[in-house]
Amino acid sequence: MVETEEQKTQEYKPGPIDNMIVSTLQSIDRGSFWSKDKILFFKEVAYLLSGGVSLVEAMNIIGQSSDNYALKEISRNILAFIRRGKSFSYALNRLPDYFDQGDYTIVKAGEMSGNLPMILQSLATEYVYVKDMKNKYVGALLYPAILIVVAIVAVFALFLLVLPNIFSIAESFQNLQLPWITRALHDTSIFFQTQWKAILGTVAWLSLVLGVFFSTEFGKKTWFSILLNIPLIGKMTKYFYIVKFCRYMKLMMAAGMNYIQTFQLLRDILWIPAYTNMIERVLVGLGKWETIYNTLQYETDLIPSDVSVMIKVGEETANLSNSLDNVLKMYEDDLNNLISTSSKIIEPVMLIFVGWIVVVIALGIFGLILQIMQWAGM
């Protein structure tokens, strides 16, 4: 049967299976709104508003041009709120799955100050910087962590699976005197063979207990205190949060927030209990009409004295933004140098540590081989 021209050009109508596949893919894409998508969204809105495009048109453009279904849905929802007479910040606050309280407050301040495009661009820039620094920070610690885990698993497998077969050869020789390092390896291997279930159970139990403990407010504060006291890593962590603290403080002030609003939002952004407690004390001081410096000068564990002094200068000259710029110039460079240095120092230290483990095991095995050769030559 020959197809007619009408049949060839007939529009394809998706069936129920096609609709189900599309619906599933859209639901997956709806949840794929990551920080990079938020950065792109804020940048696009800022660019369109700066070009004279209205907020309604901007949402239409983003919704129609984006391939990300989450962005399409966000644009559609924001557009619905705006057409009902609501503000952009109000719409963001009604989308908690995609935007947090910090986004809402900063955008609201930008609307009130009339600098919404600049604030959106600055907010996107902060997300880019913090994301980049976080990736560098995690990357500097990830390789040593992986190396430690691999070394522990390899040593455990060696004592449990490999060394017993080697030591079984020595048992076939009577009155063979083993070197002390070989005896130590032999005893350790026997301990692992007989107690491996107890070892794994203890590790699992400790992991559970520590996981629960460090999920509490006191546990988080304890962990952060331990982290700050680790050489190099502690300093790197401290500098990271100083930079984050100052950058967000500067952004909020540029948005037109007063000191109390700024520190209330910083309390939510810097969720670490140590910083939360510090900011609470600053808010109490501000409520008593004290300066920021008067409270920060006693927080030297988290805020170095030179940072507090620069903030004091900014308060006294009514130019706190410039003082924060000076702090950032100094500590951003130091943070980059610390991250670069840590990668160069931690890696060889871990390699030396793993190398010593290999040397000890090798000495024990070679000692056993030499004793067997001497015994056989008798």
N, C-alpha and C positions, 0 to 999 in steps of 0.2 A: 504494500500500500504506500503510495507516494504522499509525503507530507505536503499540505498546502502551505502557502506563504503566510497565511494567518496563524497556522499552528506553529510555524517556526519562530514567529515574532511574538508569540503569546508570552505574557509576563509570567515569570516563575513565582509561584506562591509557596512560601515555606510551610511545611507541615508541622505537626505537633512536636516531632522529635527535633526539628530544626529550631523551633521556638524554645524548647527546653534547653538545648545546647547554648543558644544565645543568652537566655536568662541566667544560666549557670555561669557563663563567662563574664557577664555583666556584674553578677553578684561578687565574683572573685575580684574583678577590677574595681568595684566599689570600695573594697577594703584595702586597695593598694595605693592609698594616698600617703606617701612617705614624706620625709622632711624635704627631699629634693623637689617633690611636687608642690609643697607649700611654698618653697622659695620661688619656684617658677610662677606660681599663682600671684604672689605678692608683687613680683617684678613686672608681670604683665599688666596687672591692675595699675601699678604706679606709672608705667610707661604710657598706657592709654589715657589715664587721667591727666598726665602732664601734657599730652598732645591735644587736649581740649575735648576728648570724648567723654560723654556723660557716663555715670555709673551704670545706668540701665543698658546703654549701648555696649559698654565694656563687658558686662556679664553675658550679653548676647554673643559678642564676638568670641569670648573665651569658651563659652559653651558649645558653639558651633565648630570652632577650629580645633578643639582638643580631641586627642585620640583616647584619653584617659576617661573612662566612664565615671570615676569618682569626681573628677573635675567638672564634667558635664552636669552631674547631679548637684554638686555644690553651687555651680553658677545658676542652675535653675532654681534652687531653693533661695539663694540670696536675691535673685531677681524677683521672686514672689514676695519676699519681705519688703523689698524696696518699693514695689508697686502698691503695697499696702500702706506706704508712708513711713516705714521703719528705716532706721539708719543702717549703714554698712556694718558698724560695730555690733548693733543689735542682732543682725543676721548671723554674724560670726559666733556670737554668744549662744545662739540657738542651734549651733552645729558642734557640740562638744566632742564628737567622734573625730573631728578634723582640726579644730582650733581650741587652744587652751585659754585659761583665764588671762594669761599674760598677753596673748594676741588681742583679746577683746579690750583689755584696759589700755594698751598702747594705741590701738587703732582709735578707740574712743577719744583719747587725749588728742590724737592727731586731727580728728574731726572738729573738736572744740577749738583747737588752735588755728584751724584753716590750713594746715600743712600736711594734709593726708597723703598726697603723692610722695613727698619727701620722707614721711614717717614710714610708709610702706616699703620704700626703697631701702631705708636704713634698717628696717626690721629684717628684710631679706638678706641684707649684708651681714647682719649679726648671726643669722642662722647659718649662712655660708661659713663664716669665720669659726664659729663654735663647732660646727660639724667637722671642719677641716682640722682644727686643733684636737678635737676628741679622737678623730681617726689616727692622727699622728701619735697621740698619747697612748692609745690602745695598741697601736702597731709597735711602739717601742717596748711594750711589756708583753705582747703576745708571743713573740718568738722565744724569749726565755721561758715563758710559761709552758709552751708546747715542748720545749727541750727538756724541761724538768719532768713533765708527765711521761714523755717517751723514755727518758732515762730510767724512771722508776719502774715502768712496765717492763722494760727490757731487762733490768736487773732482777726483778721478781721472776720473770720467765726463765732467766739464766739459772738462778738458784733452784727453781722448781723443776725444770725440765732437762737442762743440759748438764749441770755439774753432778747431779746424782749418778748419771751414766759414767762420768769420768771417775768419780770416787769409787764406783763399784769395781773398777779395774784394780784399784789399790787394795781393796779388801781381799783380792785373790792372792796377794803376796803376804806371807806371814812375817810378823816381827818387822814390818816396814816402818821406819821412823819418819813421820811426816814433819816438815817445817811448821813453825807455829802459825804462819800466815795461811798455810794450807789447812791446818786443823781448824782455824777460825772460820774459813770458808766452808769446811765440811760441817761444822756444828751449825752454822747459819743455814746451810742447805737443808739439814735435817729438821731444823726448827720450822722452816717454810713448808716442808713437806707434811709435817705433822700438824701444823697450826694454821694452814692457809685459809681454812674456813673461818676460824676465829679472827684472823687478821682482816679478811674481807668484811666480816660482820662488824668488827670494831670500826673500820674505816667508814662503812655505810652509816653506822649509828652516830659516829662523830660528825659526819657530813650533815645528817639530819638535824642533830642538836645545834650545830653551829649555824646551819641555814635558818633555823627558827630563831635563834638568838640574834643573829645579825639582821633579821627582818624587823626586829623591834626598834623603837626609837633609841633606847639605851645601847643596844647592840650596834646600830649604825654609828652612833657617836663614838663608841669604843673602837670600832673598825677604822673610822676616820682618824682617830687619835693615833692608832697603831701605824696607819699608812703615813701620816705626817712625820713619824719618827724613824721611818726607814731611810737610810742614807740615799741621797740622790733622788729616789722615787718620791720621798716625802717633800723635798724642795720643789720638784717638778709639779706635784699635785697642788701645792700651795700657790705656786705662780699661776697655774691654770685657773684656779678659782679667783685669784686677785684680778686677772685679766677679764674674766667673765663678769665679775662684780663691777668693775669700773666701766666696761663697755655697755652693760645694760643700764647702769646708773646714768651714763652720759646720754644714751638713747631716750630714756624716760624724761630726763630734764629737757631734751630737745623737743619732746612731744608736749611740753608745757605742764608737766606734773610738778607739784610742790614736793618738798622733802619727805613729808609723811606718806604721801601717795607713792613716791618712788620706793621707799623702804618697805612699805607694805607689799608692793609687787615683787621686790627683790626677795622677800621672805618666801614667796611662793615659787619663784624661779630657782633660787638656790635652796633646794629642798633638804640639804644635809643638816641634821640637827645642830651641829656645831655652829653653822652660819645662822640657822634659825634663831638660836638663843642669842647670838651676838646682835642680830638685827632687832630682836625684841627689846634688848637693852638700849639700842640706839633710838627706837621708837619711844621708849619711856623717857629718854633724855630729851628728845624733840618735843614731847608733850609738856616738859617742864621749861621749854624755851631755851634749852641748851643747844650749843652748836654740835655739828656732826663730829668735829674733832674732839670735843670734850668727852665723848663716849668711846670713840674709836681708839683714842690714845692708850686705853687700857687693854685693847684686844690684840696685843702684839703676837700672840700665837697664830692668829689668822691674818691680821693686817699689819705688815711691817711698819715700824715707826716712820720711815721716810714717806710712805704713802699717806699716813695720817697728817704729817707735816704739810705735804703738798695740798691735801684737802683743806687744811687750815688756811693756807695762803689763798686758795681759791675762794673760800668763804669770806675772808677779810677784804679781798679785792673785788668781790662780787663777780668773779670770773671763774667759777668752779669748772666749767667745761674745758677751759684751757689747761687747768691743773690736771684734770683727768687725762687729757691728751698727753701731757708730759709723763704721767705715770704709765700710760699705755705704750708710749714709745720705748720706754726703758724696759718694762717687764715683758712686752711681746718679743723683743729681741732676745732677752734672757731666756724666755720660755722656749723659743726655737732652738737656741744653743743648748739648753739642757736636754731637750728631746733628742737632738742629734748626738750629744755626748753620751747620753744614757744608752743609746743603741750601740755605740762603739765600746762602751765599758762593760755593760751587762753581758753581751754576747761572748766575748772572750773569757769572762769570769765563769760563765756557765760551761763553756767548752773545757776549761781547765778542771772544773769540778767533775764533769763526766769523764774527762781523760784520766783523772786520778782513780776513779772507780774501775775503769778498764785496766789501768796499770796494776792495781791491787789484785784483781782477779787473774790477770795474766801471770803475775809473780807466783800466786798460789798454784796455778796449773803447771807452770814451768818447774816450780819446786818439786811438785809431785813427779813430773816426768824425769827429772834428774835423779830423784831418790830411787825410782824404778830402774833406771839405767845402772845406777851404782849397785843395787841389789842383784840385778841380773849378771853383772860382771864379777860378782863374788864367787 
